[in-house]
């Protein structure tokens, strides 16, 4: 049995590169860019009017003129107008090209208009409300660095520079596999000795938060069925995530089946709770995360190990970042293992969030477990945890 620290190190050391692919910008959210992206022209591409109002030549105002005749109206999307007489002004709309011979925009709310005359106040500031040409980025300037995780603002930038597609890191093909003859499908009525398959749907939903396309399968508790099914699935997927069948029970065939299929066991059993029976291994570029069947243990292992593994595989040079929180009250545990209690984050933006450790009756506690926001990681070897200290937080919903 290895420590949780060593298990995490081994998992991250076995990150994988699945190549690249082109996707439309509307499919790029959460994906990692693989190339530097440059602007096709300067931004703004012209001196842009930033407020609805009038545009003037400030030198005329500076020499004492306060009443300006309106020469015309400059609308957004129209070619640049020219102010013919610098003692006049042009009405301008937000987004319009600043008229030639103008350098200052005064918003409508700061002036008064009588027929074709604009009356200006005494406190006009020069060069205001103009978004200057190339002030954001020069032509061919770098707008998005490679290895960036694309968010909605990046999508706006990509559309602005005319990109309909972007090259991103290819995601692994993943399937989640449940095991156990006691499990029936969720649309079936279980017999007294059966339960519905729930873990697999919980895990699929979490992985879809990571923009993974995930399929799910089920294994029966026979060695031949497990070996046969896993043999087929390994040709179809890059990552197998198995829930259940990895402990020491008479029908826990998963470790033996993986050995028969020539997977290299990198570790089996971690000094943690929940999640002690966790098995991790590989064969070539194929990776297997075999998780305990306990629902909370499954999601702890997926959140603690698989999510960072995927992030490292997509962005190998980026550090895995965590949030840290103090506790709402002191807490005492056995201290013999790394412990991941479920917590609810409580607080507000003014006073900050704190982790409240939830008391549950176990993984099947449908009432209290629904309030879990994530898990606090308590290191092994410590039995008393002070509420004034901060501890690593493993989020339930990956960020």
PyMOL commands that set and color helices and strands:
alter all, ss='L'
color gray80, all
select helices_A, chain A and resi 4-13+25-27+58-62+108-110+152-160+199-208+223-236+254-260+295-314+368-371
alter helices_A, ss='H'
color red, helices_A
select strands_A, chain A and resi 20-24+37-38+48-49+53-56+67-74+88-92+104-107+111-114+117-120+130-131+142-144+165-169+174-179+183-184+195-196+214-219+239-243+264-268+272-273+279-283+286-291+323-325+331-332+338-348+352-357+374-378+384-385+391-395
alter strands_A, ss='S'
color yellow, strands_A
deselect
rebuild
show_as cartoon
